[in-house]
Amino acid sequence: MADPKLTAKEKSQIAYYTGRMCKQSLAEGADLSDWEKKIDRVLDGAREREQDGKK
């Protein structure tokens, strides 16, 4: 599935979450699944927004 076009807010959220993931990944035994879920939630919201706009 192709990623939707992102707004500036969504881009900044993904960049922030990715940065936090990188910082947390330096710790041994870090669980990054919570950050991945947050990024997925932003992408899901963008997909829904794009679908609503096309209808």
PETAQUI-V903236 format. One record per run of one state. SS is the DSSP state (~ for helix, > for strand, _ for the rest). FROM is the first residue (numbers start at 0). TO is the last residue. If there is no record, write none. Layout:
ss=SS from=FROM to=TO
ss=SS from=FROM to=TO
//
This chain:
ss=_ from=0 to=6
ss=~ from=7 to=24
ss=_ from=25 to=31
ss=~ from=32 to=53
ss=_ from=54 to=54
//
